């Protein structure tokens, strides 16, 4: 059995940090303590370094068919790049085509993911509604280890959910003990604004943020939260990019509503000036939804992350190379939406979060792995370092520098949105379930080593009484 001792590091979890050794046998952590015996084990020296739980990216899109093309990153290249950056598990999305059975989409994505080098699991999107969707949600929860369902409030005419679909799916998820996640942008407004901007003669990438202003996201976030409030279900909002959506989450949380918020590392450090770049290709490579925002929104998002109003960080990793982006050379509406980042998320967050005092190392672990593991019922198998946990571990060198570049990254895309950024704090060694996947700046990933991870549903802890009360017939009030 493979045996590894990580010696002399500072072990960091979301709860705190302490000097300790970590002993791995096979695929699991078996001991965390000072002075562990390394007889028979390969010893990895972590002196002067931190030992962190492997990162979890709760929002990626590998091999996604979208906008007339397919994302360039597959499950092997994408999970390999993730491991190079310290991420050892991704939560990807199985997205049915219009009228496609949820189970069929899920099985298709499972087949694509068999080549993964690191662990993976899936959210499944609900893009339409009938009795088969109702039934498939139960099968996915009961038999397939799925406990979260995605709802797109954007992309009219393709995968957008109207309020009827949202309500039906939210109620079904409530019955099953599953979590609803939402991409919050008002798809009808986006559609109208895109047409109006195009008709004004604005055809380049600069039209993209103009057609998706912050209030479009804020309205949808607030509507989704209010629907969840009326039905008594918890809600997870993906890729919050602006102050209006953060305000909606904050209001709901302060009122006691069960709402979780995710932010992309990209939205924390890149602003909307990228869409005005003189080079069309550079501007187009930043086209993603929601778009990048003015700098004041970045400041608000950092405050939300620090205050716990936003709990998780992700990348929405969805790569399209330059020839694919050029499908929209004459029409910004046809530029495939998506950027990369799965390899860079943790280094960017350490550099701009921990090194400048915005986050402590324990907060960093919380927002890069532990909170996601807890929200999506992966904890403590994932997201911590403790006996019995999977040996997803990162020896993190806080002084290791890197200049991010498309020339040296491992992502399967010919562009990097962080091009030229200097990071301090990077992985020295990454272990995926006890296998050394990154060491000495070299990938050692194995095609197909990644495993699908079941995420059991919860017993419906959100009380059905809330729903009964909200839908009950009003009681007549006697008049005096």
Secondary structure, 3 states (H helix, E strand, C coil): CCEEEEEEEEEEECCEEEEEEEEEECCEEEEEECCCCCCCCEEEECCCCEEEECEEECCECCCCEECCEECCCCHHHHHHHHHHCCEEEEEEEEECCCCCCHHHHHHHHHHHHCCCCCEEEEEEECCCCCHHHHHHHHHHHHHCCCCEEEEECCCCCCCECCHHHHHHHHHHHHHHCCEEEEECCCHHHHHHHHHHHHHCCCCCCHHHHHHCCHHHHHHHHHHHHHHHHHHCCCEEECCCCCHHHHHHHHHHHHCCCCEEEEEEHHHHHCEHHHHHCCCHHHHHCCCCCCCCECHHHHHHHHHHHHHCCCCEEECCECCCCHHHHHHHCCCHHHCCCCECCCCCHHHHHHHHHHCCCCCCHHHHHHHHHHHHHHHCCCCCCCCCCCCCCECCEEEEEEEEEEECCCCCCCCCCCCCCCCCCEEEEEEEEEEECCEEEEECCEECCCCCCCCECCCCCCCCCCCHHHHHHHHCCCCCCCCC
